[in-house]
Amino acid sequence: MRWALIGASRIASGYVIDAIRAQEGAEIQSVLSSDAERGAVFARDNAIPESFTDLEAQLADETVDAVYISTTNEKHHSQALAAIAAGKHVLCEKPLAMTLSDAVEMVEAARNNAVTFATNHHLRNAGSHLAIRDLISSGRIGKVLSARVFHAVHLPEHLRGWRINDASAGGGVIPDITVHDADTIRFHLAEDPVDVVAKAGTSGMGEGVEDSVMSVWSMPSGAMIQTHESFTHAFAGTGIEFHGTDGSIFARNVMTQEPVGEIRLVDTNGETQISFETHNLYHRALGLFCGAVRGTGSPSADGIDGIKSLAVAHAVREAAQSGSTVRVDYGGF
């Protein structure tokens, strides 16, 4: 499979290029950047043969089978539609788009053009989260009553820029982190939030966008979900908890791109450390994506997963702005 990168991003250079090249027979042909010099340097540093500033010219390469989109959020929609029209399979960063209707259009276009479309939600590929899901689905904690996600981190300076000061590019902690937590909760509980309440604000980093948010979600099963996301918490640590009628799961430092952390199960038998696989999250995600392209299996997170995580994030932002309970609109999915 031959790839084109749409976006000369840090996540591409730090994680996805390696994951693509880890797949048998995969290679990267080109990268797109709006800055010709940046694109050329990125291509040179990452041993990519070509760099482009024009998307149409990049997509005209008929030897390219798939694209990875990691540009700023407001560009995903038009770039994905162009790639789909060119017959390319698409792996797109989250959130899929700025609006739910745009995300729906992307997924439907891929379906109509018979190309594989996936959302790069990395957390569901972690061995820790796979182990947590197995504990829940096997009934180890009984009926889930509640969950808590704490995903307040300190955004490194080199990742700030548009994330903290440009709403038009999709900045803010809600599209950056809450969208991941929405996907992770959906992955573990196999159900979609019904409605949300939320409070958001700035706590030292946001410049016109929120840098911190807390929200509570109601689930169809009756479970309640509490989440906290922030860009400004240097020492908080991250984690996720699930509390059920027969036990509780406590996972620490697992809301990350690295295969780290710990999981404890507490029930009537006491406390048990849960082991999990420590594979590379992105290698697994790209392996499943490539398998889906070949017709074997599905991506770890498909386009509908991307629509639904975006829908929850939009509801959280609306609830925070309005001070009201907001029902989640999934765009018909």
Backbone torsions as a table, in degrees:
resi	resn	phi	psi	omega
1	MET	NA	130.8	179.5
2	ARG	-105.9	133.3	-173.2
3	TRP	-113.4	152.7	166.6
4	ALA	-123.2	136.0	177.5
5	LEU	-96.6	121.8	175.5
6	ILE	-100.6	95.2	-175.6
7	GLY	120.0	122.4	177.6
8	ALA	-93.7	68.6	-168.8
9	SER	-98.7	165.5	176.4
10	ARG	-70.0	-34.9	178.4
11	ILE	-67.6	-32.6	175.9
12	ALA	-65.3	-50.4	-177.1
13	SER	-71.4	-32.0	-175.7
14	GLY	-82.8	-28.4	-172.2
15	TYR	-135.9	-47.6	-165.3
16	VAL	-79.8	-36.6	177.7
17	ILE	-57.8	-47.9	177.9
18	ASP	-59.7	-41.4	-178.3
19	ALA	-67.6	-38.4	176.0
20	ILE	-62.6	-48.0	-176.2
21	ARG	-69.5	-16.4	176.5
22	ALA	-75.7	-12.2	-179.0
23	GLN	-87.8	138.9	-177.3
24	GLU	-60.4	126.9	176.0
25	GLY	78.0	5.9	-177.2
26	ALA	-91.6	144.5	175.0
27	GLU	-148.5	159.6	-178.8
28	ILE	-111.7	123.6	-174.7
29	GLN	-94.7	-36.5	-171.6
30	SER	-154.4	164.6	174.7
31	VAL	-135.8	145.1	177.9
32	LEU	-110.5	133.7	172.5
33	SER	-142.8	144.6	176.9
34	SER	-70.7	-16.4	179.3
35	ASP	-108.5	112.9	-174.8
36	ALA	-59.3	-41.6	-178.5
37	GLU	-67.7	-44.1	178.8
38	ARG	-60.9	-43.0	179.6
39	GLY	-62.1	-41.8	-179.6
40	ALA	-65.3	-41.2	178.9
41	VAL	-66.4	-42.5	179.2
42	PHE	-61.5	-45.1	179.3
43	ALA	-61.6	-44.5	179.7
44	ARG	-63.3	-47.6	-176.2
45	ASP	-66.0	-26.0	-176.4
46	ASN	-111.3	15.1	175.9
47	ALA	54.3	47.7	176.8
48	ILE	-105.9	128.9	-171.4
49	PRO	-61.0	-39.5	-172.1
50	GLU	-130.3	150.5	171.0
51	SER	-129.2	145.1	-177.3
52	PHE	-131.0	154.4	166.9
53	THR	-112.3	-10.9	-178.5
54	ASP	-111.4	117.5	-176.2
55	LEU	-64.1	-42.0	-178.5
56	GLU	-59.5	-41.8	178.8
57	ALA	-65.9	-40.2	178.7
58	GLN	-63.1	-44.7	-176.9
59	LEU	-74.3	-12.9	178.7
60	ALA	-71.5	-12.8	179.2
61	ASP	-72.2	106.5	-176.3
62	GLU	-72.1	-11.5	177.9
63	THR	-81.2	-12.1	179.9
64	VAL	-82.1	127.5	-178.9
65	ASP	-96.8	-33.8	-172.2
66	ALA	-144.2	156.2	176.5
67	VAL	-127.0	150.4	171.4
68	TYR	-116.7	121.4	-176.3
69	ILE	-103.4	118.7	178.7
70	SER	-138.4	34.8	174.8
71	THR	-79.0	-179.3	175.5
72	THR	-65.0	155.6	-165.3
73	ASN	-59.1	-34.1	-175.6
74	GLU	-70.9	-12.0	-178.6
75	LYS	-94.6	-15.2	-172.9
76	HIS	-57.5	-44.4	-173.7
77	HIS	-58.9	-57.2	-176.0
78	SER	-66.3	-37.5	-178.9
79	GLN	-69.6	-40.4	178.1
80	ALA	-65.2	-43.2	179.9
81	LEU	-61.9	-39.8	178.7
82	ALA	-64.9	-42.0	179.6
83	ALA	-66.2	-41.4	178.6
84	ILE	-63.0	-43.6	178.7
85	ALA	-61.6	-28.9	178.4
86	ALA	-84.6	2.8	176.6
87	GLY	82.2	19.0	-178.6
88	LYS	-92.9	144.7	168.9
89	HIS	-74.1	148.7	-170.3
90	VAL	-129.2	125.9	165.5
91	LEU	-111.3	116.7	-173.1
92	CYS	-116.2	139.0	174.5
93	GLU	-65.6	157.5	174.4
94	LYS	-85.7	158.8	-18.9
95	PRO	-67.1	152.8	-174.9
96	LEU	-58.5	-38.4	-173.8
97	ALA	-156.7	178.4	178.3
98	MET	-82.5	-26.0	179.9
99	THR	-127.8	156.2	179.2
100	LEU	-65.7	-40.0	-178.8
101	SER	-63.3	-36.3	176.8
102	ASP	-65.8	-41.8	178.5
103	ALA	-62.8	-42.5	177.8
104	VAL	-61.4	-42.4	179.6
105	GLU	-61.2	-40.1	179.1
106	MET	-61.9	-47.1	-177.7
107	VAL	-66.8	-41.6	179.6
108	GLU	-68.2	-36.3	177.4
109	ALA	-62.9	-42.0	178.4
110	ALA	-63.5	-41.8	178.6
111	ARG	-62.4	-43.6	-178.0
112	ASN	-68.9	-26.2	-179.2
113	ASN	-100.5	6.5	175.3
114	ALA	55.8	42.6	173.2
115	VAL	-115.9	152.7	178.1
116	THR	-75.1	134.3	179.7
117	PHE	-131.7	129.4	-177.5
118	ALA	-140.2	156.7	176.7
119	THR	-106.7	136.0	-176.1
120	ASN	-85.6	67.1	172.2
121	HIS	-88.6	100.6	-169.8
122	HIS	-75.7	-30.2	-170.4
123	LEU	-61.0	-36.9	-178.6
124	ARG	-67.5	-7.5	176.8
125	ASN	-93.1	-6.4	-177.5
126	ALA	-73.1	141.8	175.8
127	GLY	-58.0	-34.8	178.6
128	SER	-61.9	-45.7	-177.8
129	HIS	-73.9	-31.7	174.3
130	LEU	-64.5	-38.5	178.0
131	ALA	-67.7	-40.8	178.0
132	ILE	-62.4	-45.1	179.9
133	ARG	-60.8	-40.2	179.8
134	ASP	-64.7	-39.1	177.4
135	LEU	-60.8	-43.8	-177.9
136	ILE	-69.3	-48.4	-174.5
137	SER	-68.9	-25.3	178.9
138	SER	-85.7	-0.6	175.2
139	GLY	84.2	15.3	-175.7
140	ARG	-63.8	-25.8	177.6
141	ILE	-113.5	12.3	178.7
142	GLY	72.5	-149.0	178.1
143	LYS	-74.5	127.8	-179.7
144	VAL	-72.7	126.3	179.5
145	LEU	-99.4	-35.7	-177.6
146	SER	-159.9	164.9	174.6
147	ALA	-144.4	154.4	177.6
148	ARG	-135.0	128.5	175.7
149	VAL	-114.9	123.4	172.9
150	PHE	-118.9	110.1	-171.3
151	HIS	-133.6	45.6	176.7
152	ALA	-96.0	118.1	-174.2
153	VAL	-127.5	-179.5	174.7
154	HIS	-112.7	109.4	-175.4
155	LEU	-66.8	121.5	179.7
156	PRO	-61.1	150.3	-176.0
157	GLU	-57.6	-37.9	-176.4
158	HIS	-70.7	-11.9	178.5
159	LEU	-103.8	4.0	-173.5
160	ARG	-76.4	-99.1	177.2
161	GLY	50.6	-124.6	-174.9
162	TRP	-61.5	-26.1	-178.6
163	ARG	-64.6	-25.5	-177.4
164	ILE	-112.8	-5.7	-174.7
165	ASN	-140.3	7.4	-174.8
166	ASP	-136.3	91.7	179.1
167	ALA	-63.4	-32.0	-177.0
168	SER	-68.9	-21.2	178.0
169	ALA	-95.4	0.8	-179.6
170	GLY	93.4	26.4	179.9
171	GLY	-72.1	166.5	179.9
172	GLY	114.6	154.2	-176.2
173	VAL	-71.7	-24.8	-177.8
174	ILE	-67.1	-52.4	176.6
175	PRO	-70.5	-18.7	-177.7
176	ASP	-87.8	-43.1	-174.2
177	ILE	-118.6	-42.8	-179.1
178	THR	-56.8	-36.8	179.7
179	VAL	-61.1	-36.3	176.1
180	HIS	-66.8	-42.0	-178.0
181	ASP	-68.3	-33.5	175.1
182	ALA	-61.6	-44.5	179.1
183	ASP	-65.1	-39.4	-177.1
184	THR	-66.3	-43.6	177.4
185	ILE	-63.1	-43.7	177.9
186	ARG	-60.5	-40.2	-179.8
187	PHE	-62.4	-43.9	-176.7
188	HIS	-75.2	-38.6	-172.3
189	LEU	-100.7	-10.2	178.6
190	ALA	55.2	38.0	174.2
191	GLU	-152.0	162.4	-173.4
192	ASP	-110.4	136.0	176.9
193	PRO	-54.0	141.7	-179.7
194	VAL	-89.7	-50.8	179.3
195	ASP	-149.2	165.9	-174.7
196	VAL	-141.3	153.6	165.0
197	VAL	-124.8	153.6	-173.9
198	ALA	-161.0	157.0	169.9
199	LYS	-131.7	135.1	178.4
200	ALA	-134.6	159.6	178.0
201	GLY	-172.7	-170.1	177.0
202	THR	-115.0	138.2	-177.0
203	SER	-130.5	28.4	172.7
204	GLY	128.0	-5.8	-177.1
205	MET	-129.1	-34.5	-176.7
206	GLY	-65.9	135.6	177.9
207	GLU	-124.8	80.8	-177.8
208	GLY	93.8	-4.4	174.5
209	VAL	-133.5	157.8	179.0
210	GLU	-70.7	142.6	174.0
211	ASP	-116.4	-0.1	177.5
212	SER	-148.8	143.4	179.3
213	VAL	-153.7	143.3	170.3
214	MET	-126.3	141.7	-178.2
215	SER	-148.8	160.0	175.2
216	VAL	-128.8	130.8	-176.9
217	TRP	-116.4	141.8	173.4
218	SER	-100.2	134.6	-179.1
219	MET	-106.2	155.8	178.9
220	PRO	-57.3	-31.2	-178.9
221	SER	-74.3	-12.2	-174.4
222	GLY	101.2	-11.2	177.5
223	ALA	-64.7	148.9	175.7
224	MET	-114.4	138.7	-176.2
225	ILE	-118.4	129.0	176.5
226	GLN	-112.9	128.9	-179.9
227	THR	-130.7	150.1	176.4
228	HIS	-139.4	119.5	177.2
229	GLU	-124.9	141.9	178.5
230	SER	-159.1	158.1	173.5
231	PHE	-99.8	-2.0	-163.7
232	THR	-119.1	9.1	-174.3
233	HIS	-105.0	99.4	-173.2
234	ALA	-75.3	-23.0	-169.9
235	PHE	-126.6	11.0	-172.1
236	ALA	-75.1	-31.8	-171.7
237	GLY	73.6	164.1	-179.1
238	THR	-124.4	163.9	176.3
239	GLY	174.3	-179.3	-179.8
240	ILE	-148.3	142.2	179.8
241	GLU	-131.1	145.1	172.6
242	PHE	-130.1	131.3	-176.7
243	HIS	-121.9	124.2	-176.4
244	GLY	-126.4	-178.8	-179.0
245	THR	-67.5	-22.7	-175.3
246	ASP	-118.2	0.8	-179.7
247	GLY	170.0	176.9	179.2
248	SER	-134.7	147.5	175.5
249	ILE	-112.1	127.4	176.4
250	PHE	-119.1	113.0	179.2
251	ALA	-117.6	130.3	-177.1
252	ARG	-119.6	141.6	175.3
253	ASN	57.7	36.9	180.0
254	VAL	-109.4	-1.5	178.8
255	MET	-91.9	66.2	-168.7
256	THR	-149.5	164.9	177.4
257	GLN	-81.6	-9.7	-176.9
258	GLU	-101.1	152.9	-178.1
259	PRO	-83.3	66.0	-173.3
260	VAL	-128.1	-176.7	175.5
261	GLY	106.4	-176.0	178.9
262	GLU	-144.7	153.0	-179.9
263	ILE	-129.8	132.7	174.8
264	ARG	-122.1	136.1	172.4
265	LEU	-107.7	126.0	178.3
266	VAL	-118.4	123.0	178.3
267	ASP	-149.4	-162.7	-177.0
268	THR	-64.6	-17.2	177.8
269	ASN	-86.3	-2.4	-178.2
270	GLY	106.5	-145.8	-176.6
271	GLU	-112.4	131.8	-179.2
272	THR	-126.9	128.9	172.1
273	GLN	-76.9	130.8	-178.2
274	ILE	-102.6	123.4	177.5
275	SER	-83.5	158.1	178.5
276	PHE	-154.5	160.1	179.5
277	GLU	-69.8	145.2	-178.5
278	THR	-114.9	42.9	177.9
279	HIS	-73.3	165.2	176.3
280	ASN	-71.0	124.6	-176.3
281	LEU	-60.4	-43.4	-174.5
282	TYR	-75.6	-31.8	174.7
283	HIS	-60.7	-42.6	179.3
284	ARG	-65.3	-45.3	-178.8
285	ALA	-60.6	-44.5	-179.2
286	LEU	-70.9	-32.8	176.4
287	GLY	-63.1	-43.8	178.9
288	LEU	-67.7	-38.3	178.0
289	PHE	-62.3	-47.7	-179.5
290	CYS	-63.6	-36.4	175.6
291	GLY	-62.4	-41.5	178.7
292	ALA	-62.9	-39.6	177.6
293	VAL	-61.6	-37.3	179.5
294	ARG	-79.2	-5.5	178.5
295	GLY	91.4	14.8	178.5
296	THR	-117.6	103.1	177.9
297	GLY	84.7	-166.4	-175.1
298	SER	-130.9	159.9	173.0
299	PRO	-63.0	158.2	178.5
300	SER	-63.1	-37.5	174.3
301	ALA	-133.6	116.4	-177.5
302	ASP	-91.0	-169.3	-178.0
303	GLY	-66.6	-36.7	179.3
304	ILE	-66.2	-37.5	173.3
305	ASP	-58.7	-40.3	178.3
306	GLY	-65.7	-39.8	176.6
307	ILE	-61.3	-45.5	-173.6
308	LYS	-71.8	-37.3	176.4
309	SER	-66.3	-37.4	176.5
310	LEU	-64.8	-41.3	-179.1
311	ALA	-61.0	-42.3	178.7
312	VAL	-65.0	-44.5	179.2
313	ALA	-60.3	-41.5	177.8
314	HIS	-63.1	-40.3	179.0
315	ALA	-64.7	-39.3	177.9
316	VAL	-62.3	-44.8	179.5
317	ARG	-64.7	-43.2	178.8
318	GLU	-62.4	-41.7	179.3
319	ALA	-64.5	-40.0	178.9
320	ALA	-66.1	-38.0	-179.1
321	GLN	-75.2	-34.3	-174.4
322	SER	-94.0	-22.3	-174.8
323	GLY	73.3	15.2	-177.7
324	SER	-117.3	162.1	170.7
325	THR	-71.7	131.1	-176.8
326	VAL	-119.0	126.6	175.0
327	ARG	-77.7	137.2	-176.9
328	VAL	-78.4	126.7	178.3
329	ASP	-100.4	115.6	-177.4
330	TYR	-96.6	13.7	173.9
331	GLY	64.7	27.7	178.7
332	GLY	92.5	-2.8	-179.2
333	PHE	-99.1	NA	NA
